[in-house]
Amino acid sequence: MVSRCCILIAVASTLGVPWALEQPASSLLQYHPDFQRMCRVFNIYRAFCWLGSYGHSCPKPSFIYSNYPFIQELYLPLPANKEWGAETSIKYVDGAGILRVSGGRDLKGTQHYPRLFGDAVAQLFHQHRQHIRENMKQIEQLDYEQTSEVNEQQLFKTRPPEPNTFIRSRHSLLSGKPKREFVKDS
C-alpha cells in the first residue's frame, strides 16, 4: 500500500498538484524505503497536529505530509480542560507477565476524520490557491525531457537509503515536543 501511495505522490508532485497524507503519529510509513526515497526526490513537508483539536473523540496525534509547506498551519494545541472518554486501547499483563496492548471498544470509531478537520484542510488549500496555481504554471514551463531523466535517475538508479537515515533527519520532531514547524528533507 505504501508503494502505491508513493506512486500517486510522485505523479501529483511532478504535476504540482497539491496533496496531503495523514498518518497517525505511531505510523511506520516514514521508515518505508519507498517513502524515504520520495522524501529525497521531492520537497515533502511534514506537520504535526492533534485531531482532537478538531473535535475528534480522542487526542489522536497525527503527522500530515504534503508537497506544500503551508500544511504546517493545521497545527492547533489540544483543548486544555477536555476529558477524553474514548477507550481506544487496553493495557494488561498476560499470564507470562508480559505487558500487552489490545484495541479498546472505541478504537473503530477513531478511524474517521472530524468534519472540522476536513473543513480546515479544504480552507487551507483554498487560501493558498494562488501559490498553488503559480507553482503549477512553473511546472508547465519546464522541459519535461530534462526533468523526467533527472527524476527517473533519482527514483530508480539510487541505492536504498542507509538504515535510520530518515529517523536521524527527523530526530527533533520524533523525540521532542511537537512544534508548530514543518520539516523538509533535502
MARNUFI-22175 format. One line per field, with one value per atom (N, C-alpha, C): residue in one letter; atom name; x, y negated, z. Coordinates in steps of 0.2 Angstrom, whole numbers, plus 5000, padded with zeros to 4 digits. Layout:
// MARNUFI-22175
rest: (a,...)
atom: (CA,...)
px: (X,...)
py: (Y,...)
pz: (Z,...)
***
This chain:
// MARNUFI-22175
rest: (m,m,m,v,v,v,s,s,s,r,r,r,c,c,c,c,c,c,i,i,i,l,l,l,i,i,i,a,a,a,v,v,v,a,a,a,s,s,s,t,t,t,l,l,l,g,g,g,v,v,v,p,p,p,w,w,w,a,a,a,l,l,l,e,e,e,q,q,q,p,p,p,a,a,a,s,s,s,s,s,s,l,l,l,l,l,l,q,q,q,y,y,y,h,h,h,p,p,p,d,d,d,f,f,f,q,q,q,r,r,r,m,m,m,c,c,c,r,r,r,v,v,v,f,f,f,n,n,n,i,i,i,y,y,y,r,r,r,a,a,a,f,f,f,c,c,c,w,w,w,l,l,l,g,g,g,s,s,s,y,y,y,g,g,g,h,h,h,s,s,s,c,c,c,p,p,p,k,k,k,p,p,p,s,s,s,f,f,f,i,i,i,y,y,y,s,s,s,n,n,n,y,y,y,p,p,p,f,f,f,i,i,i,q,q,q,e,e,e,l,l,l,y,y,y,l,l,l,p,p,p,l,l,l,p,p,p,a,a,a,n,n,n,k,k,k,e,e,e,w,w,w,g,g,g,a,a,a,e,e,e,t,t,t,s,s,s,i,i,i,k,k,k,y,y,y,v,v,v,d,d,d,g,g,g,a,a,a,g,g,g,i,i,i,l,l,l,r,r,r,v,v,v,s,s,s,g,g,g,g,g,g,r,r,r,d,d,d,l,l,l,k,k,k,g,g,g,t,t,t,q,q,q,h,h,h,y,y,y,p,p,p,r,r,r,l,l,l,f,f,f,g,g,g,d,d,d,a,a,a,v,v,v,a,a,a,q,q,q,l,l,l,f,f,f,h,h,h,q,q,q,h,h,h,r,r,r,q,q,q,h,h,h,i,i,i,r,r,r,e,e,e,n,n,n,m,m,m,k,k,k,q,q,q,i,i,i,e,e,e,q,q,q,l,l,l,d,d,d,y,y,y,e,e,e,q,q,q,t,t,t,s,s,s,e,e,e,v,v,v,n,n,n,e,e,e,q,q,q,q,q,q,l,l,l,f,f,f,k,k,k,t,t,t,r,r,r,p,p,p,p,p,p,e,e,e,p,p,p,n,n,n,t,t,t,f,f,f,i,i,i,r,r,r,s,s,s,r,r,r,h,h,h,s,s,s,l,l,l,l,l,l,s,s,s,g,g,g,k,k,k,p,p,p,k,k,k,r,r,r,e,e,e,f,f,f,v,v,v,k,k,k,d,d,d,s,s,s)
atom: (N,CA,C,N,CA,C,N,CA,C,N,CA,C,N,CA,C,N,CA,C,N,CA,C,N,CA,C,N,CA,C,N,CA,C,N,CA,C,N,CA,C,N,CA,C,N,CA,C,N,CA,C,N,CA,C,N,CA,C,N,CA,C,N,CA,C,N,CA,C,N,CA,C,N,CA,C,N,CA,C,N,CA,C,N,CA,C,N,CA,C,N,CA,C,N,CA,C,N,CA,C,N,CA,C,N,CA,C,N,CA,C,N,CA,C,N,CA,C,N,CA,C,N,CA,C,N,CA,C,N,CA,C,N,CA,C,N,CA,C,N,CA,C,N,CA,C,N,CA,C,N,CA,C,N,CA,C,N,CA,C,N,CA,C,N,CA,C,N,CA,C,N,CA,C,N,CA,C,N,CA,C,N,CA,C,N,CA,C,N,CA,C,N,CA,C,N,CA,C,N,CA,C,N,CA,C,N,CA,C,N,CA,C,N,CA,C,N,CA,C,N,CA,C,N,CA,C,N,CA,C,N,CA,C,N,CA,C,N,CA,C,N,CA,C,N,CA,C,N,CA,C,N,CA,C,N,CA,C,N,CA,C,N,CA,C,N,CA,C,N,CA,C,N,CA,C,N,CA,C,N,CA,C,N,CA,C,N,CA,C,N,CA,C,N,CA,C,N,CA,C,N,CA,C,N,CA,C,N,CA,C,N,CA,C,N,CA,C,N,CA,C,N,CA,C,N,CA,C,N,CA,C,N,CA,C,N,CA,C,N,CA,C,N,CA,C,N,CA,C,N,CA,C,N,CA,C,N,CA,C,N,CA,C,N,CA,C,N,CA,C,N,CA,C,N,CA,C,N,CA,C,N,CA,C,N,CA,C,N,CA,C,N,CA,C,N,CA,C,N,CA,C,N,CA,C,N,CA,C,N,CA,C,N,CA,C,N,CA,C,N,CA,C,N,CA,C,N,CA,C,N,CA,C,N,CA,C,N,CA,C,N,CA,C,N,CA,C,N,CA,C,N,CA,C,N,CA,C,N,CA,C,N,CA,C,N,CA,C,N,CA,C,N,CA,C,N,CA,C,N,CA,C,N,CA,C,N,CA,C,N,CA,C,N,CA,C,N,CA,C,N,CA,C,N,CA,C,N,CA,C,N,CA,C,N,CA,C,N,CA,C,N,CA,C,N,CA,C,N,CA,C,N,CA,C,N,CA,C,N,CA,C,N,CA,C,N,CA,C,N,CA,C,N,CA,C,N,CA,C,N,CA,C,N,CA,C,N,CA,C,N,CA,C,N,CA,C,N,CA,C,N,CA,C,N,CA,C,N,CA,C,N,CA,C,N,CA,C,N,CA,C,N,CA,C,N,CA,C,N,CA,C,N,CA,C,N,CA,C,N,CA,C,N,CA,C,N,CA,C,N,CA,C,N,CA,C,N,CA,C,N,CA,C,N,CA,C,N,CA,C)
px: (5004,5000,5004,5010,5014,5017,5019,5022,5017,5011,5006,5005,5005,5004,5010,5016,5022,5021,5018,5017,5013,5007,5002,5006,5010,5013,5018,5022,5026,5023,5017,5013,5011,5008,5005,5010,5016,5021,5024,5025,5028,5024,5017,5012,5011,5013,5012,5005,5002,4995,4996,4992,4993,4990,4993,4991,4993,4989,4990,4989,4993,4993,4993,4988,4988,4990,4994,4996,4996,4993,4994,5001,5003,5010,5013,5010,5013,5014,5012,5013,5020,5022,5028,5030,5025,5026,5033,5035,5041,5047,5047,5053,5053,5048,5047,5052,5056,5061,5058,5052,5050,5048,5045,5043,5049,5055,5061,5064,5063,5066,5062,5055,5051,5053,5055,5057,5064,5068,5074,5073,5068,5067,5063,5058,5053,5053,5051,5050,5044,5045,5039,5040,5034,5034,5030,5032,5028,5026,5020,5017,5014,5014,5011,5004,4999,4993,4989,4985,4980,4973,4971,4964,4959,4961,4957,4955,4960,4959,4953,4952,4946,4940,4939,4933,4933,4939,4939,4938,4935,4933,4940,4946,4952,4957,4963,4968,4970,4972,4974,4980,4986,4992,4993,4994,4995,5000,5003,5008,5004,5005,5002,5008,5008,5013,5010,5014,5011,5017,5016,5021,5021,5017,5016,5018,5022,5024,5018,5013,5008,5004,5005,5002,5003,5009,5010,5005,5001,4996,4990,4990,4985,4986,4992,4993,4988,4985,4981,4983,4984,4985,4979,4980,4974,4970,4963,4960,4962,4963,4966,4962,4956,4952,4947,4948,4944,4946,4941,4942,4940,4945,4944,4941,4935,4932,4932,4935,4936,4941,4939,4943,4946,4952,4955,4960,4962,4967,4966,4968,4968,4975,4978,4984,4983,4986,4986,4992,4993,4999,4996,4999,4996,4999,4997,4999,5007,5010,5018,5021,5017,5020,5022,5020,5022,5016,5018,5013,5011,5004,5001,4996,4995,4990,4986,4979,4974,4970,4966,4961,4956,4954,4948,4942,4936,4929,4928,4932,4930,4936,4940,4945,4942,4938,4935,4932,4929,4927,4932,4938,4943,4946,4943,4946,4943,4938,4935,4939,4938,4941,4935,4936,4931,4930,4923,4921,4925,4927,4931,4938,4941,4947,4947,4942,4941,4940,4936,4934,4941,4945,4951,4956,4957,4961,4958,4952,4949,4950,4949,4950,4957,4962,4969,4971,4969,4971,4968,4962,4958,4962,4964,4968,4974,4977,4984,4983,4977,4976,4980,4982,4986,4993,4996,5003,5003,4998,4997,4997,4993,4992,4999,5002,5009,5014,5014,5018,5017,5010,5008,5010,5010,5012,5020,5023,5031,5032,5029,5030,5028,5023,5021,5026,5030,5035,5042,5042,5048,5049,5055,5057,5056,5051,5049,5054,5058,5063,5068,5070,5076,5074,5068,5066,5064,5061,5060,5066,5071,5078,5080,5080,5083,5078,5072,5068,5068,5069,5069,5076,5081,5088,5088,5085,5084,5080,5074,5070,5072,5075,5076,5083,5088,5095,5099,5096,5099,5099,5104,5104,5099,5097,5092,5095,5091,5094,5097,5102,5105,5100,5100,5095,5096,5090,5089,5091,5092,5094,5088,5082,5076,5075,5076,5074,5079,5085,5090,5088,5086,5085,5079,5074,5068,5069,5075,5075,5072,5073,5070,5062,5059,5052,5049,5053,5051,5052,5057,5059,5056,5056,5054,5047,5045,5038,5036,5030,5028,5029,5031,5032,5028,5026,5022,5027,5030,5035,5034,5037,5037,5044,5045,5052,5052,5058,5059,5065,5065,5071,5074,5081,5084,5086)
py: (5006,5000,4994,4994,4988,4986,4992,4991,4988,4990,4987,4979,4978,4971,4967,4970,4966,4965,4969,4968,4962,4962,4957,4950,4950,4944,4942,4946,4945,4941,4944,4941,4934,4934,4927,4922,4924,4919,4917,4921,4920,4915,4915,4911,4904,4904,4898,4899,4904,4905,4905,4901,4902,4908,4911,4917,4917,4921,4921,4928,4931,4938,4938,4940,4940,4947,4947,4954,4953,4958,4957,4957,4953,4952,4959,4964,4971,4974,4972,4975,4976,4982,4984,4981,4978,4975,4972,4968,4964,4968,4974,4979,4983,4983,4987,4984,4989,4986,4982,4984,4980,4973,4973,4966,4962,4965,4961,4959,4963,4961,4955,4955,4949,4943,4943,4938,4935,4939,4937,4934,4936,4934,4927,4927,4922,4918,4911,4907,4910,4913,4916,4913,4910,4907,4911,4910,4914,4909,4910,4906,4910,4908,4912,4909,4913,4910,4915,4912,4916,4916,4922,4922,4921,4922,4920,4912,4908,4901,4899,4904,4903,4906,4909,4912,4919,4922,4930,4932,4938,4941,4943,4943,4944,4939,4938,4933,4935,4941,4944,4939,4940,4936,4939,4934,4936,4932,4935,4932,4931,4925,4924,4922,4925,4924,4921,4917,4913,4910,4909,4906,4898,4895,4888,4887,4882,4880,4877,4875,4871,4877,4883,4888,4887,4884,4883,4879,4875,4871,4875,4882,4886,4887,4885,4887,4882,4886,4882,4886,4882,4886,4889,4894,4898,4893,4894,4890,4892,4887,4888,4892,4891,4894,4900,4902,4908,4914,4918,4925,4930,4934,4939,4945,4947,4953,4959,4958,4964,4969,4975,4981,4984,4982,4984,4990,4991,4996,4999,5005,5008,5011,5009,5012,5017,5023,5028,5032,5036,5041,5048,5051,5058,5063,5069,5075,5076,5074,5074,5068,5063,5057,5052,5053,5048,5043,5037,5031,5032,5032,5032,5026,5025,5019,5022,5021,5023,5017,5017,5012,5011,5005,5004,5004,5004,5004,4998,4992,4986,4985,4990,4989,4989,4992,4992,4985,4982,4975,4970,4971,4966,4966,4970,4970,4965,4962,4956,4949,4945,4938,4934,4929,4925,4920,4918,4913,4907,4904,4898,4899,4905,4906,4906,4909,4908,4901,4898,4891,4887,4888,4884,4886,4892,4894,4890,4891,4888,4880,4877,4870,4868,4872,4871,4871,4876,4876,4871,4869,4863,4857,4856,4849,4849,4854,4854,4856,4855,4857,4853,4847,4843,4846,4848,4850,4857,4861,4867,4866,4862,4860,4858,4854,4851,4857,4861,4867,4872,4873,4877,4874,4867,4864,4865,4864,4865,4872,4877,4884,4885,4882,4882,4880,4875,4872,4876,4881,4885,4889,4891,4895,4902,4906,4912,4918,4917,4922,4922,4916,4915,4917,4915,4917,4924,4927,4934,4938,4936,4940,4940,4934,4932,4936,4936,4940,4947,4949,4957,4959,4955,4957,4957,4952,4951,4957,4958,4963,4970,4972,4979,4981,4977,4979,4977,4974,4973,4979,4980,4986,4985,4990,4989,4985,4981,4977,4981,4978,4982,4982,4988,4988,4982,4980,4974,4967,4967,4960,4956,4958,4954,4952,4957,4956,4951,4951,4946,4939,4938,4932,4929,4933,4930,4931,4932,4934,4928,4922,4917,4917,4919,4919,4926,4931,4938,4938,4935,4936,4931,4925,4919,4917,4912,4910,4907,4909,4907,4899,4897,4890,4887,4881,4878,4877,4882,4881,4887,4886,4891,4894,4900,4902,4904,4901,4903,4906,4912,4916,4914,4914,4912,4918)
pz: (5000,5000,5000,5004,5004,4997,4994,4987,4982,4983,4979,4980,4987,4989,4986,4986,4983,4976,4972,4965,4964,4968,4967,4969,4975,4977,4972,4968,4963,4957,4955,4950,4952,4957,4960,4961,4964,4965,4958,4954,4947,4943,4944,4941,4945,4951,4956,4959,4958,4961,4969,4972,4980,4982,4987,4991,4998,5002,5009,5011,5015,5018,5025,5029,5036,5038,5043,5046,5054,5058,5065,5067,5072,5074,5075,5077,5078,5071,5065,5059,5057,5054,5051,5044,5041,5034,5033,5038,5037,5037,5039,5039,5032,5028,5022,5017,5014,5009,5003,5001,4995,4997,5004,5006,5007,5010,5011,5004,4999,4993,4990,4991,4989,4993,4999,5003,5000,4997,4994,4987,4983,4977,4976,4980,4980,4987,4987,4993,4996,5002,5006,5013,5015,5021,5026,5032,5037,5043,5045,5051,5056,5062,5067,5069,5070,5073,5077,5081,5085,5082,5080,5078,5083,5089,5095,5095,5092,5092,5087,5083,5078,5079,5086,5088,5088,5087,5087,5094,5095,5102,5106,5103,5107,5104,5108,5106,5099,5097,5091,5088,5090,5087,5080,5075,5068,5065,5060,5055,5049,5046,5039,5035,5029,5024,5018,5015,5009,5005,4999,4994,4995,4999,5000,5008,5009,5016,5021,5018,5022,5026,5025,5028,5036,5038,5045,5048,5045,5048,5051,5050,5053,5060,5063,5070,5074,5079,5084,5091,5096,5103,5105,5109,5112,5117,5117,5122,5129,5133,5140,5144,5145,5150,5148,5142,5139,5142,5144,5146,5140,5139,5133,5135,5133,5136,5132,5126,5121,5124,5124,5126,5120,5118,5111,5112,5118,5120,5127,5128,5134,5136,5141,5143,5149,5148,5153,5153,5158,5159,5158,5154,5152,5157,5157,5161,5162,5157,5157,5160,5162,5165,5160,5154,5148,5147,5147,5146,5139,5138,5131,5130,5124,5122,5117,5118,5113,5112,5106,5104,5109,5111,5115,5112,5115,5112,5108,5109,5105,5099,5098,5093,5086,5084,5077,5076,5081,5080,5078,5079,5079,5071,5067,5060,5056,5058,5054,5055,5051,5052,5054,5059,5061,5055,5055,5050,5050,5056,5057,5054,5054,5051,5043,5041,5033,5031,5035,5033,5033,5038,5039,5033,5031,5026,5019,5018,5012,5012,5018,5018,5017,5020,5019,5012,5008,5001,4997,4999,4996,4997,5003,5005,5001,4999,4996,4988,4986,4979,4974,4975,4971,4970,4976,4977,4973,4973,4970,4962,4960,4953,4950,4954,4952,4951,4956,4956,4950,4948,4943,4936,4936,4929,4928,4934,4933,4931,4933,4931,4924,4922,4915,4910,4912,4908,4908,4912,4912,4906,4905,4899,4902,4900,4903,4901,4895,4894,4899,4901,4905,4912,4915,4921,4922,4917,4918,4918,4915,4916,4923,4925,4932,4937,4937,4942,4941,4935,4934,4937,4936,4938,4946,4949,4956,4959,4956,4958,4958,4952,4951,4951,4950,4950,4956,4961,4968,4972,4976,4980,4986,4989,4995,5001,5004,5010,5015,5019,5024,5030,5034,5039,5044,5046,5051,5048,5042,5039,5040,5039,5039,5047,5051,5058,5061,5059,5062,5059,5053,5050,5053,5056,5060,5067,5070,5077,5081,5080,5085,5085,5079,5079,5082,5081,5084,5091,5094,5101,5105,5102,5107,5107,5110,5110,5103,5101,5094,5094,5088,5087,5081,5081,5075,5070,5067,5062,5057,5051,5046,5045,5043,5042,5034,5031,5024,5023,5020,5019,5013,5013,5006,5002)
***
